Amino acid sequence: MNSTFPAIRAFEADYARARSRARRVQTFYSVIFAAAVLYSAYLGGFFGFTDVTLASGERVSMLKLWAGLPRLGEYLEKTIPTLRLETLGADLAEWFWRWRTWLQLLGETILIAYGATVLGVTGGFLLSFFAARNLSPGKILCQITRRYLEIIRTVPELVWALIFVFCFGVGPLAGVLAIGLHATGSLGKLYSEANENIDMRPLEGIKASGGNWLQQMRYGAVPQVIPNVISYTLLRFEINVRSSSIIGYVGAGGLGQEIRTTVSLQEYPDLSALFVIIFVTVMIIDFASEKLRHKIIGIAESWT
C-alpha cells in the first residue's frame, strides 16, 4: 500500500507539470493571436481618427469606424424603395421596372456560372488524381500539379476576368473562362484532399489483379469520392453564381454590368432590386442543390 503513494504522487506531479506547460503554450499563442489581430486592425485603419461636423456645426474628431457607421445607414436607406400597402402593386412595378432586362441578364449570369462550373469540375477532377499524394504516378508530377492549382486559385477571379476581357473582349466568354479557371484550382484542391482520404485496399486489389493506373482510379478511387465530388460541385456552383454577378462589373457579362451602371448613375432603388434578385436566385439554388445533393449522394453511396 505504501509503495502505491509515491507512484500516485509522481503521476500528480507529472500531470501538474504538463498542465502548467500547456497553460504557458496556450497563453503564448493567445498573446501572439491577439497581437496579430490588433496589428491587422491597425493596418486596416480601425483605430484611425477623422474630423466630423456635427449637426450643431461643431467639428470634432472621432474614430473613422464610428463616424462611418451612420453613413452606411444613410446609404442603405437610399436603396429602400417606397412601398405602400394601398399601392403595393404599383410600387413593386416601379421598383422592378426593368425586370425583363434584369431576368435576361440573370439568365446570362446563371449560364456563365454553369459553364464555369463545368470547366472547373472537369479540370479540377482530372488534376485531382495527379495532385493527391497517395494516387499520383510520380512525386514530381504531384508537386507540379499542386503548384499549378495553387497559382490559378491564388489569382482573384476579377483579375482573371480583366485578363480575359483584354484577350477576348467584353462579354460572357471572359466570365466563363475567369470563373472556370479559378474554380479549377479550388475544386482541384478539394477533390485531391478527398482522394487522399480514401481506402487504398480496393486499389491494391485492382493492381494485384493486373489493373493499370487508370483502372485503379476508375474502379477503386472514383466510387469512393463521388459523394464528396457532388457536394463540392453543387457548393461551387452556388459560389459561381455569386461570382458571375460580380465579375460583370469589369465587362465579363451578366448582372454585374447592370450593377456597375446602376452604381454609376446612383440609381439606389434599382441597386436594391438587383440585390433582391440575386438573393432570391442564390436561395433557390441553395435549396435545390441541397435536395439534389441528398438524392444523388444516396444513389452514390449505394454504388459503393
C-alpha positions as CSV (number, residue, x, y, z in Angstrom):
1,M,0.0,0.0,0.0
2,N,2.8,2.4,0.9
3,S,4.5,1.7,-2.5
4,T,1.4,3.0,-4.3
5,F,1.5,6.5,-2.8
6,P,4.9,7.5,-4.4
7,A,3.5,6.4,-7.8
8,I,0.4,8.5,-7.3
9,R,2.4,11.5,-6.2
10,A,4.7,11.1,-9.2
11,F,1.7,10.9,-11.6
12,E,0.2,14.0,-10.0
13,A,3.5,15.9,-10.3
14,D,3.8,14.9,-14.0
15,Y,0.2,15.9,-14.6
16,A,0.7,19.3,-12.9
17,R,3.9,19.9,-15.0
18,A,2.0,19.0,-18.2
19,R,-0.9,21.3,-17.3
20,S,1.5,24.1,-16.4
21,R,3.4,23.7,-19.7
22,A,0.1,23.5,-21.7
23,R,-1.1,26.8,-20.0
24,R,2.2,28.5,-20.9
25,V,1.9,27.4,-24.5
26,Q,-1.8,28.4,-24.6
27,T,-1.0,31.8,-23.1
28,F,1.9,32.4,-25.5
29,Y,-0.2,31.7,-28.6
30,S,-3.1,33.6,-27.3
31,V,-0.9,36.7,-26.9
32,I,0.5,36.2,-30.4
33,F,-3.0,35.8,-31.8
34,A,-4.3,38.9,-30.0
35,A,-1.2,40.9,-31.1
36,A,-1.8,39.8,-34.8
37,V,-5.5,40.8,-34.6
38,L,-4.6,44.3,-33.1
39,Y,-1.9,44.9,-35.7
40,S,-4.2,43.8,-38.5
41,A,-6.8,46.2,-37.2
42,Y,-4.3,49.0,-37.0
43,L,-3.2,48.4,-40.6
44,G,-6.8,48.3,-41.7
45,G,-7.5,51.7,-40.2
46,F,-9.8,50.6,-37.4
47,F,-8.1,52.9,-34.9
48,G,-7.8,55.9,-37.3
49,F,-9.5,59.2,-36.5
50,T,-11.3,61.7,-38.7
51,D,-12.9,65.1,-38.3
52,V,-16.6,65.2,-38.3
53,T,-19.0,68.1,-38.4
54,L,-21.9,67.7,-36.0
55,A,-25.5,68.9,-36.6
56,S,-24.6,71.9,-34.4
57,G,-21.8,72.9,-36.7
58,E,-19.1,71.8,-34.2
59,R,-16.1,70.0,-35.6
60,V,-15.0,67.0,-33.5
61,S,-12.5,64.2,-34.0
62,M,-13.7,60.6,-33.7
63,L,-12.9,57.1,-34.9
64,K,-13.4,56.5,-38.6
65,L,-15.4,53.3,-37.9
66,W,-17.7,55.1,-35.5
67,A,-18.1,58.1,-37.8
68,G,-18.8,56.0,-40.9
69,L,-21.5,53.7,-39.5
70,P,-24.2,56.4,-39.8
71,R,-23.3,56.9,-43.4
72,L,-23.7,53.2,-44.0
73,G,-27.2,53.5,-42.7
74,E,-27.8,56.5,-44.9
75,Y,-26.7,54.6,-48.0
76,L,-28.9,51.6,-47.2
77,E,-31.8,53.9,-46.6
78,K,-31.4,55.3,-50.1
79,T,-31.7,51.8,-51.6
80,I,-35.0,51.1,-49.8
81,P,-38.0,51.9,-52.2
82,T,-41.2,53.5,-51.1
83,L,-43.8,50.7,-50.6
84,R,-47.3,51.5,-49.5
85,L,-49.9,48.9,-48.8
86,E,-52.7,50.6,-50.7
87,T,-50.5,50.9,-53.9
88,L,-48.2,47.9,-53.3
89,G,-48.6,46.5,-56.8
90,A,-47.8,49.8,-58.5
91,D,-44.8,50.4,-56.1
92,L,-43.4,46.9,-56.8
93,A,-43.8,47.5,-60.6
94,E,-42.0,50.8,-60.2
95,W,-39.2,49.1,-58.2
96,F,-38.7,46.3,-60.7
97,W,-39.4,48.4,-63.7
98,R,-36.6,46.8,-65.8
99,W,-37.5,43.2,-64.7
100,R,-37.5,41.9,-68.3
101,T,-33.9,43.1,-68.9
102,W,-32.8,42.0,-65.4
103,L,-34.2,38.5,-65.9
104,Q,-32.4,38.2,-69.2
105,L,-29.1,39.3,-67.6
106,L,-29.9,36.9,-64.7
107,G,-30.2,34.0,-67.1
108,E,-26.9,35.0,-68.6
109,T,-25.3,35.1,-65.2
110,I,-26.6,31.6,-64.4
111,L,-25.3,30.3,-67.7
112,I,-21.9,31.9,-67.0
113,A,-21.8,30.1,-63.6
114,Y,-22.9,26.8,-65.2
115,G,-20.3,26.9,-68.0
116,A,-17.6,27.9,-65.5
117,T,-18.6,25.1,-63.1
118,V,-18.4,22.6,-66.0
119,L,-14.9,23.8,-66.8
120,G,-13.9,23.8,-63.1
121,V,-15.3,20.4,-62.4
122,T,-13.7,18.8,-65.5
123,G,-10.3,20.4,-64.9
124,G,-10.3,20.0,-61.1
125,F,-11.5,16.4,-61.2
126,L,-8.9,15.3,-63.7
127,L,-6.0,17.1,-62.0
128,S,-7.0,16.0,-58.5
129,F,-5.7,12.5,-59.1
130,F,-2.3,13.8,-60.0
131,A,-2.3,16.2,-57.1
132,A,-3.2,13.5,-54.5
133,R,0.0,12.2,-52.8
134,N,-1.4,8.7,-52.5
135,L,-2.6,8.5,-56.1
136,S,-0.2,10.5,-58.3
137,P,2.0,8.4,-60.6
138,G,5.1,10.4,-59.6
139,K,6.2,12.8,-56.8
140,I,7.4,15.5,-59.3
141,L,4.2,15.4,-61.3
142,C,2.3,15.7,-58.0
143,Q,4.3,18.8,-56.9
144,I,3.9,20.4,-60.4
145,T,0.1,19.8,-60.4
146,R,-0.3,21.1,-56.8
147,R,1.7,24.3,-57.6
148,Y,-0.4,24.8,-60.8
149,L,-3.6,24.5,-58.8
150,E,-2.3,27.0,-56.2
151,I,-1.4,29.5,-58.9
152,I,-4.7,29.6,-60.7
153,R,-6.7,29.8,-57.5
154,T,-4.5,32.4,-55.9
155,V,-5.2,34.9,-58.7
156,P,-8.6,36.5,-57.9
157,E,-11.4,36.0,-60.3
158,L,-11.7,39.7,-61.1
159,V,-8.0,39.7,-62.2
160,W,-8.6,36.7,-64.5
161,A,-11.7,38.5,-65.8
162,L,-9.7,41.6,-66.6
163,I,-7.1,39.5,-68.4
164,F,-9.7,37.6,-70.5
165,V,-11.6,40.8,-71.3
166,F,-8.4,42.1,-72.7
167,C,-7.8,38.9,-74.7
168,F,-11.4,38.1,-75.9
169,G,-13.3,41.4,-75.4
170,V,-16.3,42.3,-73.3
171,G,-18.8,39.5,-72.9
172,P,-19.7,36.2,-71.2
173,L,-16.8,34.3,-72.6
174,A,-14.3,36.2,-70.4
175,G,-16.5,35.5,-67.4
176,V,-16.8,31.8,-68.1
177,L,-13.0,31.4,-68.5
178,A,-12.2,33.6,-65.4
179,I,-14.5,31.8,-63.0
180,G,-13.8,28.4,-64.6
181,L,-10.0,28.7,-64.2
182,H,-10.4,29.8,-60.6
183,A,-12.9,27.0,-59.9
184,T,-10.4,24.5,-61.3
185,G,-7.9,25.5,-58.7
186,S,-10.3,25.4,-55.8
187,L,-12.1,22.2,-56.8
188,G,-8.8,20.5,-57.7
189,K,-7.6,21.1,-54.1
190,L,-10.9,19.9,-52.5
191,Y,-11.1,16.8,-54.8
192,S,-7.4,15.9,-54.1
193,E,-8.0,16.1,-50.4
194,A,-10.9,13.8,-50.7
195,N,-8.7,11.4,-52.8
196,E,-6.1,11.4,-50.1
197,N,-8.7,10.1,-47.5
198,I,-9.9,7.1,-49.5
199,D,-9.3,3.4,-48.6
200,M,-6.4,2.2,-50.6
201,R,-7.3,-1.5,-50.3
202,P,-9.6,-1.6,-53.4
203,L,-6.9,0.0,-55.5
204,E,-4.3,-2.5,-54.2
205,G,-6.7,-5.3,-55.2
206,I,-7.2,-4.0,-58.7
207,K,-3.4,-3.6,-59.1
208,A,-2.8,-7.1,-57.8
209,S,-5.2,-8.5,-60.4
210,G,-3.3,-6.7,-63.2
211,G,-5.2,-3.4,-63.4
212,N,-3.3,-0.3,-64.7
213,W,-3.3,3.1,-63.1
214,L,-6.4,4.4,-64.9
215,Q,-8.4,1.3,-64.0
216,Q,-7.3,1.7,-60.3
217,M,-8.6,5.3,-60.4
218,R,-11.8,4.4,-62.3
219,Y,-12.9,1.4,-60.2
220,G,-11.1,1.9,-56.9
221,A,-11.0,5.7,-56.3
222,V,-13.8,7.3,-58.1
223,P,-16.7,5.3,-56.4
224,Q,-15.3,6.4,-53.0
225,V,-15.1,10.1,-53.8
226,I,-18.4,10.5,-55.7
227,P,-20.3,11.9,-52.7
228,N,-17.7,14.5,-51.9
229,V,-17.3,15.4,-55.6
230,I,-21.1,16.0,-55.9
231,S,-21.2,18.0,-52.6
232,Y,-18.3,20.3,-53.6
233,T,-19.6,20.7,-57.1
234,L,-23.0,21.9,-56.0
235,L,-21.5,24.2,-53.4
236,R,-19.1,25.6,-56.1
237,F,-22.0,26.3,-58.5
238,E,-23.7,28.4,-55.8
239,I,-20.5,30.3,-55.3
240,N,-20.0,30.8,-59.0
241,V,-23.5,32.3,-59.4
242,R,-22.5,35.0,-56.9
243,S,-19.1,35.4,-58.6
244,S,-20.6,35.7,-62.1
245,S,-22.9,38.5,-60.8
246,I,-19.8,40.5,-59.7
247,I,-17.2,39.9,-62.4
248,G,-19.6,41.6,-64.9
249,Y,-18.5,44.7,-63.2
250,V,-15.3,44.6,-65.3
251,G,-17.2,43.7,-68.5
252,A,-17.5,40.0,-68.2
253,G,-21.2,39.8,-68.8
254,G,-24.2,39.1,-66.6
255,L,-25.8,41.3,-63.9
256,G,-22.5,42.8,-62.9
257,Q,-22.6,45.1,-65.8
258,E,-26.1,46.3,-64.8
259,I,-24.9,46.8,-61.2
260,R,-22.0,48.9,-62.4
261,T,-24.3,51.1,-64.5
262,T,-26.7,51.5,-61.5
263,V,-24.0,52.4,-59.1
264,S,-22.5,54.9,-61.6
265,L,-25.9,56.6,-62.1
266,Q,-26.7,56.4,-58.4
267,E,-30.0,54.6,-59.0
268,Y,-30.2,53.3,-55.5
269,P,-33.6,51.6,-55.6
270,D,-32.5,49.7,-58.8
271,L,-29.5,48.5,-56.9
272,S,-31.6,47.0,-54.1
273,A,-33.8,45.4,-56.7
274,L,-30.8,43.7,-58.3
275,F,-29.6,42.6,-54.8
276,V,-33.1,41.1,-54.2
277,I,-33.0,39.2,-57.5
278,I,-29.5,37.8,-56.7
279,F,-30.5,36.9,-53.2
280,V,-33.7,35.0,-54.2
281,T,-31.7,33.2,-57.0
282,V,-29.0,32.1,-54.7
283,M,-31.6,31.0,-52.1
284,I,-33.4,28.9,-54.7
285,I,-30.2,27.4,-56.0
286,D,-29.1,26.6,-52.4
287,F,-32.4,24.8,-51.7
288,A,-32.4,22.9,-54.9
289,S,-28.7,21.9,-54.5
290,E,-29.3,20.6,-51.1
291,K,-32.2,18.4,-52.2
292,L,-30.3,17.2,-55.3
293,R,-27.2,16.5,-53.3
294,H,-29.0,14.4,-50.8
295,K,-30.8,12.4,-53.5
296,I,-27.6,11.8,-55.6
297,I,-25.4,11.0,-52.6
298,G,-27.9,8.4,-51.6
299,I,-27.6,6.8,-55.0
300,A,-23.8,7.2,-55.0
301,E,-23.5,5.5,-51.6
302,S,-25.5,2.6,-52.9
303,W,-22.9,2.2,-55.6
304,T,-20.1,1.9,-53.1
